[in-house]
Amino acid sequence: MASHEVLLAFVQAATQGSFSAAARKLGKSQSTISAAVASLEIDLNVTLFDRSSRKPGLTSAGHVLLQRAEEILAATSRLEMSAVQLAQGVEAKLTIAMSDTYQSDRFEAALSEFEQRYPDLELECLIAECDDLIALVQGGRAHIGFAEMQEHYPPDLDRATVDEHTEIALFVSPAHPLATLAKIDRQVLQQHRELRLATIINPYESRAQGRVWSAPSYLMLLEMAQGGFGWAPLPRWLVARFGPGTLQELKVRGWPKPVAVDALWSRLNPPGPAGSWMLAKMLE
């Protein structure tokens, strides 16, 4: 198998246009570059350069193998970069758990920069709410969480509030009886089915009065509300993106409600360099 130095000499000779230019680029002698290319031709049993003229050019085989050599050099570079990152303690995988209450332009921008900084690191994004999300971070299933702000957190978690926030409002299908009412109070709401968020890990933490359907995600509640099965508190951004024209916001005193979002991470198993970088970007 051709060495990294031999492939690099071939690629530089092809892209620079001459052996002498490649030698200057790599800080080698011209004879070293010529010998490297000649040894590669022997190993591959093909002629890479047409040397019949004063300025050698690639043969048809040389054009094909130049692309393959560039792919090998790029893969080698990625391998070396990943090895350096792992040796420095960079995670092999970063998992982020996010609440649907959090719609962040900053996160989308951070992902682009993250891809450039850690091109080979696996990124996993999970959607969870409240206790479910907290359990993911506590149990080490997620390295970072972005959750609807809670009054209390387990002592092994650390938190910081992000600048961005959202609003939750009450929504129903336009065909629902509540959609025709101009004035709605709590008593009126209780006469109709509530579509309520209930976490998987602790579904009975707070029972509502009256008829209730529940689900562990806001997106599932949105689909139930679209079907006319009841009224639901939903993040406004979620309705704007996934339910425009299919849901009507109810005018109820005290609604919509602002929702702040906390970034969460474990004090016992804090994020590595990649997770710490992401946290710093989100908390700028």
N, C-alpha and C positions, 0 to 999 in steps of 0.2 A: 504494500500500500504506500502510495506517495506521501511524503512528509508534508507538514504544514509549510515549511520553508520552500520546498520545491514547487508546490501549488501556488504559493504567493509569488514566486519568481515568474512562473508561467503567466499568471493573471496580469502582473505588472508589465511584463514584456508585451503582452497583447494589447493592454489598454493604453500604455505609454507610447506604443508605436515602434519601439526599438529596444534592443538589449541594453544599449548604453543609457538610454533614458530610464529604463527600469533599474539599472545599477545605481544611478544617481538618486532615484527615489528611495531605494532601500538601503543606501549607504554601503553597497557592495561593489566589488570589481566586476567589469563586464565579463571577464572570463568565468567568474562564479555563476553569473546568471546564465550564460551560454551552456555551461556544464550542467546546471540544474535542469534546464529545458531539455537538453540532449538525454539526460538520464530518465526524464519523464517519458520521452518518446520511446526509449528502449523498453521501459516498464510496461507501457500501454501498447506497444507494438504498432504505433501509428506515427505519421509525420504531422506535427502540429503547425510548423511554419514552412512556407515556401521560401527557400534561401537562394533562389535563382537570380533574384535582383539584389541591388545594393541595400534596399530596405526590406527585410523579410516581412511577409504578411501571413496571416492565418490561412491555413488550408480549410477546406470544407469540414474536415474532421476536427480541426482546431476550433472552429466556430462552435460546433456542438459541444465539445469538451470544455470550452471556456465557460459556458453557462453552468455545467456540472461542477467545475472547479470553484466557481464563485459561490454556488450553493453549499459546497462542503466547507469553504472558509467561513461563510456566514453561520453555518451550524456550529462550527468549532468555536466561533466567537461567542455565540449564545451559551454554549456549554461552559466555556471558561467564565463568563459573567455569572452564570448560575452557581458555579462552584465557589466563586469568590463571595457571592451573597450568602450562600449557605455557611461558608466558613466564618462569616462575620455574624452569624446568628439570625440571618433573615429567614422568615418563615417560608416553608415550602408551599403553604396555602394560607390564605386569609379569608375568614368567614365574617360577614357583616350581617347582622339581623336588623331589620328596619320595620318600623310601624308604618301603616298606611296613612297615619296622620302626618307623616313627614314627607313633604314634597320639596325637594331641594335642588335649585339650580347650581348651587355650590358643589353638591355631590356629583352631578353630571360633569361639571368642569374638572373636578378632582380626578374622576375616572380617566379622562384623557391624559392627564399628566402622570397618573399612576401607571398607565399602560406603557408610557415611554420610560419611566424609571425602573419598573419591574416587569419587563415584557414576558418573562417565562414563569412568573409566579401565578399560581391558580387562585382565582378570586371566586368566591361563592357568596351570593346574596340570598338571604332568607327573609320571608315576610312573617311577622308574628306580632302579637299585641300583648301589652300589659304583663301579667304574670308569666305567660308563655315566653315572651321575649326575655324577661329577667331570668327565667330558668335556663334558657339557652346560653346566656352569658355566664351565669353561675356555674353551670355544669361543664363549661369549656367547649360546648358545641359551637359557640360563636365567640370570636375574639373581641368584637365591638358591637354594641347595640345602640340604636337610635329609637328611643321610646317616648311615648306620651308621658309628660312629667308626672311623677308620683310624689306623694307627701313623704313616704318612707321607703327606704331601700334596705336590702340585707347589708349587714356590716362588712361583708367581704367584697362589696362592689364600690367602685368609685364613680363619680359622675361630674359632668360639667354641662351647663345649659348652652345650647347653640343659639345663635342670633336669630335664625329663621323660626317662624311659627306659622300655624295654620288656624283655620276656623272650622268648627263643626256646627252644622245646622240640621234642622229636621226636614226630611223629604218624604214625599209620597208620590205614587203614580197619579197623573192628571185625572185618571178614571176613579180614583179612590174618593169616598164620600167626604173626607176631610179637605180635599182640594177645593171644594165649593164654599167652604166656610171662611168668612172674613175675620171672625174673632174666635181664637182657640185658646183655651186654658188647660190646666192639668186635668181637670175633671173630664173635659171633652176628650182629651187624648186617651184617658183610661178606658173610655168606651170602645176603643178600637185596638186592634192587635199591635203590640210593640215588637219591632224587630231589633233584638238587643244583642250587643257584643257579649260573648261569654268565652272565656279562655278555656283551653283544653285541660290545663293543669289544675284549675280551680273554678269549675263552671258554676258553683253554687255560692260564690262569695257574697253576692248581693242579689236577692230575689226581688223581682219587680211584681207589683200588684197587677191583677188583670191577666188578660191573655198575652202570652209571650211566645215568640219563636226566637231562637238564638243561633248564632254562628260564630266561629272563632276569627273571622276576618271581615273587614269592612266591605271588601269587594263582594263577598257572598251576601251580605246584608243589602248591598245596592241591587243585586240581581233579584232578591226577594221583593224589595220595594218596587222595582220595575214591573214585577208580576202582579202588583196590586194587593199583596198579602198583608200589608200593614205600613206603619210609619217607622222611620229609622233615623237615628242620628248618624250623619255621614260627613266626612271631610269634604268641604266645598270643592277643593281641587280635584278630588276623585270623581265627583259628580260631573264637573266640567269636562273632564277627560273621557270618562267612560259612560256617562249617562246624559249627555246634552239633549234636551228636548223630550226625554223620557221620564223625567222626574220634576216635581214642583216643590219649591221650598215653602214650608209653612211659616206663617208669621205668628210666633209664640213669644210671650214675654220672657226675657232672659236668654233668648236665642237670636243669632248664633253665639257660640261661646269660643273665645280664643283658647288655643291649646299651645302650650310651650313644649319643647322637645328637649330631652336630656340625652347626651352621649354617655354610655355606660361601658365600663370595662372592669375586669376582675383585678382586685389587689393581690390575690394569691397567685394568679397566672396572668400577669400583665401582657399586653400586646408586644410583639417583637418589633424590629425596626420598621418593617413595612406597615404594620398596624399603627405604630406610633406616628409615622409620617402621615397616614390618612387622618388620624385623630387631630393632629396639628393643623392640617389643611381645613378640616371641618370646623375647627374652633378659632380660626383666624379672625 
